[in-house]
């Protein structure tokens, strides 16, 4: 029986973090997604996969949850990542803007892309509120009314070439003084570019 027949409203996040070489850091970030504010396991949240690339020094943590719990779960993982990853010493061959680089949110079952965009916007606001110096750049369904694609935003941000991060104007939060990270929704999916200055 499909999850939509059961009435489950599910979404997933492919949280991109700028760390792969310190396995314990990646594991702690993934574990943070699973716990509620009281340190108890969320019954409606799971980590489906963790993929780490040593050369890129980048990991993708796949978090699936009820759409109502996904934002808080991803926020907890992001807060752990900002705490554990020092971008001043981070090295890898993949371009990155921040400890949390990309937060795409995808509808899985019983959820539309617009709702995923709303989750991404809410998450972006929470990040800007709870992480001092955080810069957030939106794209796709989270980037209203423009709905710029991830490719457009990466070009605007000079993803592969930019050196003067202070010239960037974030959608939320402070202007970045250093490397930063993306939130939005594209092709029916949602994400955030986030930066910690």
ABEGO torsion letter per residue (X at the ends): XBAAAAGBBBBBBBBBBBBAABAAAAAAAAAAAABBAAGBBBAABBBABBBBBAAAGBBBBBBBBBAAAAAAAAAAAAAAAAAABBAAABBBABBBABABABBBBBBABGBBAAAAAAAAAAAAAAAAAABBGBBBBBBEAABOAAGBBAAAAAAAAGAAABABAAABBBABEBBBABBBBBBBBBGGBBBBBBBBX
